[in-house]
Amino acid sequence: MMAKLLKTPPLINIAPLTDIQEVPIHINNPIHPNSTNKHKRLGLQMLSELSRMEMFVARMEANGKQDDVAAELIRTVTHVEQTIYSFELENGDPSRLDNTTARIVLQRYMIRTGLAEMFPKSSEYLGIDPVHPGGSFLEAHLRQMSSINQLVSLALQLQNDLRLTNHKFIAHQVALLYQCINQAGPAYVQFKARVEENFAVVKEVCNASEEPLLPAELQAWLTDLTTDIVADALFSGRLMSQQTSGVVHLSAYFNRVSSGSSCEQISESS
């Protein structure tokens, strides 16, 4: 049998190993080799650090000066100033920094890139005049996204609670859902009329006994309503800028910091 196998032709011819090329190794190459990415990374780092700074300043405004919070704030400010100054030394023209402090470099960078508008409390702490007295664009964006997240979470919770055998608190949750729709922005106003359509009936059923159970048609109505809310919030394909105007300022910020210019050039250009 073995002799017969040795005499038969192979089912497939395998290429010789000499045809395999050497696999290139990039372990020592930088992940982001171009200078533009350096500016993007700096921009992300500044967002992170200034978010911390904003939190510390807000906490001190609300609770008074606390030693531990004040110490963290000072450390954060020092780190941000050193980061922006070192970046300019390495990537810009060092002569432009003659007689210029790290605080001034940071102030110019924040004003030009729009960070001063996003973090007004930090800006005031750093000695920057108010750029946008109406408040923080970033804060408004996060507040809006929080409202949408709360709306989606409550809609999903209602879907789970419909599986229970006691719907005592469904009417209360639907009322909360209605409030969340009001807070989520103009894109969700369409759902208000749908809640109003059956809310009175839901409330009546829920108050009728200690362990009420919504009839099948009301359960189907509420399931459809909450499913449509979740789908609209997460899968509609609607641009983020159509849900919250604050994201426009974030996009503009990243466009500025991705230009590849030095911090001082960004600050001085118009």
ABEGO torsion letter per residue (X at the ends): XAAAAAABBBABBBBBAAABBBBBBAAABBABABAAAAAAAAAAAAAAAAAAAAAAAAAAAAAEBBAAAAAAAAAAAAAAAAAAAAAAAAABBAAAABGBBAAAAAAAAAAAAGAAAABAAAAAAAGBBBABAAEBAAAAAAAAAAAAAAAAAAAAAAAAAAABABAAAAAAAAAAAAAAAAAAEAAAAAAAAAAAAAAAAAAAAAAABABBBBBAAAAAAAAAAAAAAAAAAAAAGBBAAAABAAAAAAAAAAAAAAAGBBAAAAAABX
